[in-house]
């Protein structure tokens, strides 16, 4: 019915034209950079010929027009967490910049207007005060961005079909292949489009008429979308609506960037009930487990029901060795499974009634073991984090060098037990014994993961036969969906016709032809003429380093990385290092090897903050920063390091003197001078314009009435820098004041001004100096605390983390009771205070060290006590990373580039618990970020 021919133009001419409309720094042609940026979470490896970053809609429009004129295909990328190859490209890959991060709450939270680079969970965080959330809730919602969520019609665990993007989209702003902008929230834009694109809209209406004239096809379409279905285009738009504008907008949902670019979308939000509970329920018989799901769907009030088969249960138990029910660690039969159930309600009474009904229902289906329902968010969040991390957890346990392929099907819920059985038999038939089945069981949506080694023709042929049979079973025998929520991509494109049949597939081809006659938008995705597309350009994952070999390149780590957008992300660092090691071994592709060796020292190693925040987002804890530390060539100077560790007090005095000189000549002048000196010698730090004052000597307050004692470890950074930029008051002054208010006597370790946690030496690989520093701290804290009788308070989060880690490593005596500032203040101090002087508005930054110590809830509780209007920076790591903020200031600037946008205009106070982070936050926000001690002292009596 429709046909699209792709005759690619000249890339060199396109690049030249592109440089006329975009800054050259936004156009990437270096081979290694293209290789890294071209990576997504799928099982495919495509290398773009050009990668371009568009900062705003105007730049996207210029790129599209240039591509249209030169007939060059383009692919849009948001987070690259898609699993089916829809964000891979061997042509031009378009990355989106910061102007596409924008959230506007409408109608008191009933609607939300979002640009495509907003992370799904951040949209929900903005909606939380209104008790609302967006409908789609993919497992990757903490990483996936709105552009991808809408373009894939992602659903997830709770939203089913009724709350997905298709059903909750209100309006959309989009750009078509010919450069036309349509905004369906703007009546004038719609009127102009009806006039300029009358034949376009008529063509869409004609396709709708074709369906109406074919009752059998219309019935099939309605049945298919009763299930979760993202196979092909959403042609239900042609039967659900009568206005071609509505048809057009809803066709874009789930079109995977093949029809238009989504510049902005407004969602109708859904209620997020505050009362919720979750439970893990085990069945020793898989049929009983699946039949329980059908009953839950028909009879109970449940928001989500997740299924794990026996292989999945065992794999999770092997990786997460505590805090789960006993059956995760028991010897369970192959024919077993478990359900993770969540139920929500408007109030606690109703929730208890729902829980009781569910408990009785699963008992009817012979549930074997029950965790009991928990309302504790610590417990329930942990359960759901396990489920959301299943793909990387399972992928991480794969054989070395094997691929990771995830399939995603849906069968009618009433045939769920049968579907699971048939899929299990199919996996065994094709010798995929490792194939694990899990999924959103309430919707009949099943995922299974394969880990084949597709490095030989026999394995590829085996996979091909498996896919052929899978397509027949799911699409024909079960009349189900070959792709329920992961999108068609390249993986299922060759099977769209198998699932839908000739008539429906013809309509889909016609849709592509109407929207994109030159075929410039994401060719071969959804619609392809290549029956073996799913077998081509399969990704190799060669062994490179034990730290990273388990990585499946899912990208869940990326939002926590401050160098994202500046150089490389953790995923991209891993991708390039894997390739580097493989090329060194094989001697192949010398051009790529040379390119990697050219860019990796700066893009890979130097600009890695090495804070390990990537590991906090990775379900299997891969810390790319550890590998970067190992790869870094240390400029070791042990004599200088040993001198420094034994003269900390003297060096602190020198630093304070230099700070005084800098302020005497003016902080702005000092910043300019140091920048010039840094350009000559990189070892000279660049001083920030918002350089704090030097700290005044600590005045030890007497507290004869104190009932308790605490050892106070004053970090060297807080013995050097004052609390703010305007006076010499120290963090210690505020801390001691809080101790006095709450009835604590502060005990200072002997020679405390000469103590250092050792972090500066560890980061420069001066291991002997680090060991000596820790030993000195150990002796001083043991003595001051009377061998652990008194708790030890550490006033800087990175120093606290360093000492916690030293204690875990056995370098610090286990009797010493260490406390980070937030935890101690919440548990010991806040209950003794009266809050009298709250800040009207407050911005909170949770530093990466606090996240890693699990001190974020305590820090948040303290901030909430000091204001009725708390906002968050939503920045996982600022990139200051010790001294990198001054030696590599572009990393801190990049990590905080969205900071001002994330601070409400009315907010003029910020708070955190890391002194160096606070320097960068103050520098890049325009407001003063103070310590949590200073804030709490100000607000209390």
N, C-alpha and C positions, 0 to 999 in steps of 0.2 A: 504493500500500500504506500509506503514511503521509503525513500532511499537517500542515504547521505554518503557522498564520496569525499574522501579526505586526500587531497593532493597538497602536501606540505610545501610551504614556500622556502625561501632562502633565509637561513638563520643569521647569517652575517649581516644581511640587510636589515633584518628585524632588530638585531642588537644595536645597530647604528641608529635606527629610528627610535629605539627605546631610550637611548642616551640623550636624545633631544627633549624628552618629556619627563625624565626622571633623573635624580642625582645619581652619578655613576657609582657611589658607594652602596647604593641599594641594588646593584646588579652584580650577581656573583657568577663568575665564569671559571674560577680556579677549580680544577678537577676534583681535588679532595673535598673541597667545600660542597660542591654539587653532590658528590657521593654521600657525604654525611647528611646534608639537608634533605636529600631525596629519600631518606629512610622513613618508613612508617611502621606500624605494628603488624602489618600483614606478613604473609609468607613469601612476598615477592620483592625483588630487588631491581629497581629501575634507576638509571642515572639520568637526571634531567640535563638537557643541553645548556639551559640557562635557568638560574634561580633568581627571582626578583622579589624584593620586599616592597609592598605597597602600604604606605602609611595611612592613607585615607581614601575615601570614595572617589575623589577626583583622580587620584593616581590609578586606582583600579580601572576607572573609566578610560583613562589614557592607554593603559595596557591592553584592555579589551579592543579598543578601536584600532590600535596598532596591530594587534594579532589578527583582527578581522581583515584589515587591509592587506596584510602580508600572508594570510592564510596559514597561520602558525597555531597549533593547538596549545591550549593552556589548561592547567589544573590548579584548583584552589586548595590550600591546606590550612587547617586551623591547628589542632593539636596533633594530628597524625596518629590517633589511637584507633582508627578504623582497622578492621581485621580482614577485609575482603579485597584490598588492593585498590580502592577507589581514590586514594590520595597519592598513588604512585604515578610517576610520569617520566617518559623518556624524551619529553619535549620541553615545555616551559612550566616550571613550578612557581606558583605565586604564593608567597607567605604574606601574612597580614600584620600590620603594625599597630601601634598603640592607640591611634584614633578609633580603632574598632573595639576598644574596651570602654563600654559606656552602658550604664544602667539607669533607667528612669522609672520610678514607681508611679503608677497611675491609679486614679480612682481608689485611693486608700488601700492599695495593694490588690485590688480586684484584677488589675492588669499590670504588666511590666513590659517596658520597651527595651529591647536588648540589641546590642551590636554583636557581630559574629565572633569576636574574640573574648567575650565574657565566659569565664569558666562556669559550668552549670551550678556547682556548689556555692559559688560566690553570688550568683543570682538568688539562690535560696537564702543565703545569709542576709542579703538586703531585704528579702521579703519576710524574714523571721519575725520582726517586731509586729507584723500584721497578721501573724498566724497563717501565712499562706506560703505556697511554693509553686514552682513550675511543675507541670504534669510529668514530663519525661524524667526518668530517674535511672539512667544507665549505670551499670556497675562502675564505670569510669568517670562518674560525675564530678569527682574531685580534680579531674584532668581535662575531660572532654569539654569542648567549647560550643557555644550556641550555634555557630555556623555548621559544625559537624552534626550536632544533635538534630537540627532541623533538616539538614540536607540528607541525613540517613534515616529520618523518621525514627530515631532511636527511642526505645521504650524503656525496658528495664524490669525491675523486680515488682514494683507496685502499680505502675500506671496502666498496664494492660494495653488494650486498644482504645478505651474511652478517653484516656488522658494523654495520649501521645501528641506529637506536634501537629499532626493532621487535624485532630479534633479540638485542640486548644489554641491553635493559631488564630489570632484576631485580624491582624493586618500585616502587611509585608512591604518592604521597599526592596526592589530588585533591579538588576541591570541585565538586559538581554544581549544576545550576541551582536546585534547591530548597534549597540551603544545606547539604546533607549532605556531611560529610567522610568519605572512605574512605581508609584507609591499608593497602595490601596487604602491608606488612611487619609488620602488627600483627594477630595472630590474633583478638584480641577485637574489633577494628574490623571485620574481615571477618565474624565471627559476628553482630555487631550489624546489619551491613548486610544479611546474608542474611535476617534476621528483619524488618527495617523495610522492605526493598525486594524482597520475595519476588516480587511481580508484575512488577517491573522486570526482575529476572533471568530470570524465566520468559519474558518477551517476547523477550529476547535469545536464549534457547535456542530459542524457536519460530522465529526467523529462521534460526538455524543448521540447524534441521530442514528448513526450506523449501529450503535449498541442498542438503542431503543427499538430499532427494527429487527433485532435479533434477540428475542426473549430468552433463549437458552443461554446466550452469552451474558446477558444482564443478570440472570439468576446465578451463573457461575461467579461473576464478579462480586455479587453481594455475599455469596457463601465464602469466597476466599478471604474477604476482608472482615468476616466474622472472626477469623483467626488473626493472629499477628502475621503480617505479610509485608516484606520489603523486597520481594522478587519482582524486578521490572519496575515500570512506572506505576504510580498510584492512579490507575484508571478508574478507581471508584469515584474520583473527582468528577468524572463525566456522567455519572449516574446520580451522585448526591446533590448536585447543584444544577441550576438552570441558567444562571448568569455566567457568561464565558469569562468574566473577570475573576469570579470565584473559582471557576474551573482552573484557570491559569495559575492562580496563587497556590491552590492546593496540589496541582501537578508538580510545582517546584519542591514541595515537601517530599523528601525521600528520593529526589532526582539525582542526588550525589554530584551536584555541580555540573551536570551534563546539559542542562537547559538554561540556566541563568545563575547569576551571582546574587546571593542574599546579602544585602547591605545592612538591613535592620529588620527585626521581627518583633511584633507585639503579641505576647501570650495572654490568654485568659488564665489566671492562676487557679489553683485548687486549694482546698482547705488542708492545713497540716495540723491534725488533731494533736494536742499536747499530751494526751493520755495514751500511752502505747506500751505494749509488752511483747516479748519474743521468747520462743522456746525452741530447743532442739529435741526432736522426737525420733526415736530409732525403731525400725521394724526389721525383724529377722527374716521377713518374707517380702520380696520386692512387689509382688502383686498386691499384697495388703497395703503396702506403702502407697502405691499408685491409686488404688481404689479409694483410699482415704482422701487423696487429693480431690478426686471427683466429687466425693460427698462434701468436702469442705467448700468447694466451689458452689454446690447446689444448695447447701443448708446453713452454712456458718457465715459469720461476719469476719472475714479475714482480708487483710490488705496485701499480703504477700505470702506465697508458699514456695520455698525453694527445695529442689530435690537433689540429693547426692547419692550416687550408687556406692557400692562397697569399695571399689577401687579409689574413688574420690575420698571416701572416709579414711581409708588407710593412708593415702598420700598426705592428707591434711594432718593426721595424727603423727606422721613421721616428721613433719616440718614444724608443727606447733606442739611442743611437748608438754604443755601444761594449760590449765584453765579451761579445758573443754570437758564435756561429759566423758565418763569412763569408756563408752563404746568406741571412742576414737582411738583408744589405746589397747583395745581388746582384740582377741582372735575371732573375727566375725566371719560368717559364711559369705560366699560369693554372691548368693542370691538374697542380698539384704540392701537396705537403703535407709536414709533418714530425711526428715523434713525440717527445714528452718521456717518457722511460722511467725508472722507478725500480725497483730490485731491492734486497731486503734479505736478510740471512742472520744466522745465529747466530754465525758466525766468519768471519774474513777469507779463509780458504782456500775455504770453501764459496761465499763471495761471488765470488771470482775465477772459480770454475768456472761459476757462473751467468752472469757477464758474458761469458765465452768462448762459452757456448752461445747467448746472445742475439745476440752479434756475428755468429756463423755463420748464425743464422736470418735476420737482417735482410739479410745478404749474399745469401741465397737469393732474397730478394724484391727484389733489385736496388736496395738503398739507394745513393743517389748521394753523400752526404756525411755524415760521422760526426764528432761533436765528441770522441769517445772518452768512455768512462765516467770520471767523476770521483768520488773519495771525499772530496774537499776540501769541507767544509761551507760554506765561503765561496762556492765556485762553485755547489754544488748548491742552497744556499739562495737564491742569486740567480736561478738558473733557475726555481725554483718560485715565487719572488716575482713573476717576470714572468708566469707562468701565472695566479697568483691575482689579479693586477691586470689581466687582459685586458679585463674588462668596462669598468672606468673608462678604461683606455687607449683602447679602441676608441670608447667613448662620448665621450671627450674630443676625438676627431678628427671628430665629426659636424658637419654644417652648423649654423651658428649658428641658434638658435631651434627646432631640431628635437627631437623626442622620442627617447627611448631605450627600445626594447622588446626584451626578451630572451625567446626561446622555448627550450623545454627538452624534448626528445623522446627516446624510446628505441626502438630497433629490435632485433630479434634479431641477436646478434653475427655469426651466419653470413651475414646479409644486410647487413652494415655497408657494404661498398663500394657495393652497389645503393642503399642508403638515402641515402648521401652524394650519389650521382649524382642521385637523384630530387629531393632537397631543393635541390640546386644548380639544377636545371632549373626547379623551382617558383619560386625566388627570381627567376630571370631572366624567367620568364613574366610575373610581376607587377611587373617593372621595379624590383625591389629589388637593384639592381646592387651596392649597398654591403653587402649581407648577407654576413656572414662566418660560417663554420662552424668550430666547435671543439668539444671535449668530452672526456668520460671514455670514451675509445674502447673500453677493455677491457670495458665494460658495454653497448656500443652506445648510449651516452648522448651525444646531440649537442645542443650549444647553438648558436643562431645569433642574431645581433643585428641589429635593424632600426633605422634612424634616420629615420623618415618625419616630415614636417611635417603633423601632424594638425590643422591649423587651418582646413581647409575640407572640405566634404561629399564632394568627389571623392576626396580622400586617405583619408578615413574609410571610404568605400565600397570603395576599393581594398584597404585593410587587412582589411575584413570579408570580401571575396571570398577573399583569401589565406587567412584563418583557416579558412573553410569548407572550402577545398580541402585545407589542411594536415590538418585533422581527419579527413577521409575517407582521405587517403593513409596517415597514420601509424596511426590507430586501426583502420581496416578493411583496407586493402590489405596493411599490414605486421603487423597484429594487435599493434601496439606501444603505447607509452604517450605520451599527449599532454603529460603532466607527469611527468618521471622523478624529479626531486628538488627542484624549486623550489616545490612545493605547488600545489594547484588555484587557490586564491584566487578573485578575481573574473575573472581573465583566462581561465580555462578552465571556470569553473562552467557556462556555457551549453552546453559540449560534453561534459560528463560522461556524459550519456545516450547521445550519439553513440558514445563509446568503449565503454561498458559494456553498452548494450542495455537494453530495458525491464525485464527481470526483476531484474538486478543494481541498476539505478537505483532500482527500487521498494524494494528492501531498504535502500538508502542513505537514502532519504527516511523509511523507517520508523525507522531508527536515529536520525535527527535528531528525529523525533517522540517517541521513547521518552526520549531524554536531555534534550531541551529543548522540552517541549510548548508553552511560551509564546513560543519563538523569541527569547530575550533574548541568546543567545550568538552574536555575530558573524554576523548575518543576511546572506544573499546570498553568503556565502563557501561554497564547495563545492556547496551546494544553492541553486538560484535558480529562479524562475519567469520571469525576464526574459531572453529570448533575445538581447538586445542589450546586456547588462550590460557586456561587455568593451569596448564602444565608448563608454561614458559616463564623464564626469568625467575625461577624459584630461588629463594634466598639461601645462601650458604652461611653457616654459623661456625666458622673454624675455631679451634681452641686457641686461646691467646694468653690467658692468665687465670689462675684459679679464683681470683677475686671476682672476675666478671664472666666466667664461662657459663654460668647458669642464666645469664640475662637473655630474655626472649625479645628484647627491643620493643617492649610495650609502650614505653614513654611515660609511665605513671610518675616517674621521678622528675620530669621536666619543670613543672610549675614551682618546684622548690629551689630551682637553680638560679642564682643571680647572674650567671653569664649567658642565660638564654636571650638571644637577640644581639649579644655582643660578639660571641665567638661560638662555642659549642656547648651543648647540653650534656648531661651524663650519658644519655643514650647515644648521642653522636660521638662522644669521646670513645665509648666502647666500640661502636661500629668501625671507626677509623683504626683503632688499635688492633682489632681483630684482623682487619684487612692488611694492616702493616705487617703483622706477624706472619700471616699466610703468604704474602708476597715475598717476604724475606726468605721463607722456607722454600718456596717454589721457584723463585726467580722470574715469575710471570709479571706482566704489566709494569714494566719499569717506569712508565710515565706516571701512573697512579702512585707508585711507591715514592717516587721523587717528590710528587706533589704533597703527599702526606708528611714526608720528612721536612718539607719546607714550611708547612703551616702548623704542625702539631706542637712545636715547642711553646708558641704563644697561645694559639687557640685551644689547645688541649691541656697543657700543663700549667703555664703561668697564670691563666685566667680562671683556673679552677679555684674556688674559695677553700676547698678541702675541709669544709665544716661537716661533711657527712650528712647533710640534710636530705640528699638523694636517698640514703638508706632508710630514712624515716618514712618515705613514701613508697619504697619498694617492698612488696609483700614478703620477699625473701631476704631483705636487708642488705642488698648489694651496695657497698660504699665505694663509688667510683673515685672519690677523693683519696682513699687509701692507695689506690693504684697510681694516681697522679703524684702522690707524695713519694711513692717508691720510684717512679720514673724521673722525678726531679733530680737534676744533678746538683748536689749540695755544694755551695761555696764554703766548705767547712774551714773554720779557723778555731781549732780547739783551744789554743792558748788564750785568744781573746774571749771566747765563750767562758772558759773557766775563770778568767779574771772578772768577767761581768757577773757571774753567779755569786762570786764571793765579795762583790762590791756593789750590791744592789742599792744600798742606802746612798752611797756616794753618787752613783749614776742617777738616782732619782733627784738628788739635789741639783746635779748638772742640768737635768731635763727641766726642772722648775725654773732654773736660771735662764735657760734658753727661751722658755715660754714667756718669762717676764720681758726679755729683750724683744721678742716678737711683738708683744703688746705695746711696748714702748715706741716701736717704730710704726705701729699700726698693723692690725691683723690682715687687712687687705694688701698692704705693701709686702708683708711677710709672705703671703700666699703667692704673690707674683714673683718675688725674689726666689723663693724655694722652687717654684715651677721652672724657672730658668736654670737653676743649678741642677735640678733633676734631669733636665734634658741633656745635660753634659755628663752627669754621673748618676745612674739609675738608683744607686744606693742611698741617695739623699731623699728624704721624704718630702712630699708636697704638703705644706701646712694648709689646713682648711681655713677659709675666711672666717668661719665661726669657731675658731680655736678657743677652747675653754681657758679660763685664767688658771694660774698655778694655785695649788692648794696651800692654805695656811697650816701651820703646825696644829696637830690635833690636841684639843683640850679635853682631858679625861675628866668627865663629870663624876662627882662623888654621889653615891646613892647608898647612904648608910641604912636606909629603911628597906633595902632590897631583900626579897625573900628567896630569890633564886639567882644563880650565877650563869653566865654564858661567856665562852671564850670568843673573842672577836678577832677574826682574821681579816685585817685590812689589806686588800689587794694592792699591789704596787701601782696599778693604774689609778686607783683612787687615792694613793698617796702622792700622786703627781698632778693629776688634773682636778680642778675644783668642780663643784656641782654644776656650775653654769658658766656663761660667757661674760657675766657682769660683775661678779665678786669672787672672793677667795674662800667662800664657805665650802666645806668638804662634805662628801657623802657620810663620812664618819660623824660629823657634827649632828646630822639628822638622825643617824642610827643610834647614837648615844642618847639623844633626846627621847627617841622611841623606847629605848631600854628603860630609861628612868620613869617614863609615863606608865610603863607596864610592869614595873617592879623587878627589873633585872639589873644585876650588877655586872658590868663588863670587865672581863679579865683579858688583858693584852698578853700575848705570848712574849716570852723573853726575846729581846732584840727583834721585835716584830717589824721594824723598819728595814730589816735586812732580809726579810723572807720573800720568796717568790715561788709560785706554784710550779714553775718550770716550763710553762707553755711556750715562751719565746725560744727556748733552747730545743724543745721537742720539734717545733715547726721548722727549725733550720737543721734538723738532724744532728744536733750536738747532744748526743745521747748521754755522755759522761756528765756534762754540765747539768742536764735535765735530772739525772739520777741524784747528783749531789744536792740540787735544789730541793727535790722531793724528800730526801733524807733529812735535810735541815728542818723542813716544815714538819715532818713526822715527829722528830725529837721535840720540837718546840710545842706542838699541839698536845702531845702525850703529857708533857710536863704541866702545861697550863691547865689541861682538862682533868688533871689528877687521874691519868690512865683511863680516860673515857667517862669519868663521873659527870662532867659538865658537857653540855652540847657545844658544838663549834659553829659559829655563824660566819658565813663567807659572803662578802658584800658585792661581789661581781660574778655574774652568771657564768661566763667562760672559765673563770678560775675555779668556781665550784665544780663545774663539769670535769675539769682537768683533775681535780683532787678526788672526785668520785671514781673516775676511771683509774687513777693510780691505786685507789683502795681496792677496786675490783681486780687489779693486776697483782695485788699482794705487796705493793710498794709502800703502802700506808697502813699502819696498824689498824686491824679490824675493830679494835675497841673504841676508836675515835668516832664519835657520833656527829657526822657532818650534816650541816643544813645549808641549803641554798637560801637566799634572802626571802623569796616569796613564801616558801613552805614554812619557814620559821615564823615569819610575820603573821601568816594566816593562823597557824596552830597556837602560837604562844603569845603573840602581841595584840592582834586585832581584837580578841575577846575582852581585853582589858581596857580598850580605848573607847572614847565617845567621839563620834564623828560630828563635827559642828560646823565645818566650813567647806562644803562640797564645791568642786569645780562645776561650773555650769555645763561645759562640754569637755570631753576628754578623748584623746586619740591614744590607743594602746598598741604598742609594737611588742610582739612576743619574739624575743631573739631565738636564734636556732639552738643555742645552748639550753635555754629554758625548755624548749620543745623536747630536746633529747633527754633532759633530766625528768621529763614529765611534770614540770613545774608550771606549765601554762595554765591549768585550772586554778592553781593558787594565785598566780599573778592576776588572772582575770577577776577572781573574787575580790582581791584587794582594790583593783581599779574600780570595780562596780560599787564598792563601799564608798568611794570618793566622788562619785558623780551619778546623776540620774540619766545622763546621756552619753553612753560609751560607744565609741566607734573603733574599728580595728583597721590597722594598715593593710591587712590581708597580704602581707609580704613575708614569705617563709624565711628568707635569708637576705639580709641587706647587702652582703658581700664585703662588709668592712674587714671581716676575717683577720682580726689582730692588727698587724701592721700593713695589710694589703690596701686598706682604705687610704693610706698616705703614699704607699709605694706604687700602687696600681689604682689610682682614683677612678679610672673609667669603669672598673668593676663595681665599685660602690654606687657610682652614678647610674649605671645600667640597672643594678638591682633595685634602686629606689626611683626609677624613672616614672612610676605610676603613683608615687607617694602623695604628691599634691592632689591628684585626682581622687585619691581615696580618703582624703581628710575633708570633712564637711566645712563649708565656708565659715560657719559660725564657731568653729573650734579653734582655740588659740593656746591650748595646752596639750602636751604630749608626755607619755611616760613609758619607761622600759626598765630593764634591769641589767644592761650591759653598757659600761661607760663608753667604750669605743663605738658601739652601735649608735649610742645617743649622739655622738659627735656627727656621724654621718646623717642621722635623721634630722638633726637641727640644721645642718648645712643644706639639705635638699628639700626641706619642708617649709622653711621660713618661720617656723614656730619652735620654741624651746622644748626639747624632750628632756625631762628630768628623771632622776632615779625614783624607783618606787618608794624608797625611804624618805626622800624629800617630799613627795606627794602626800604620803600618809602622815608625815609629821605636820605638814601644813594644814591638813584637814582635821586633825584630831586634838583632843586634850586629855 
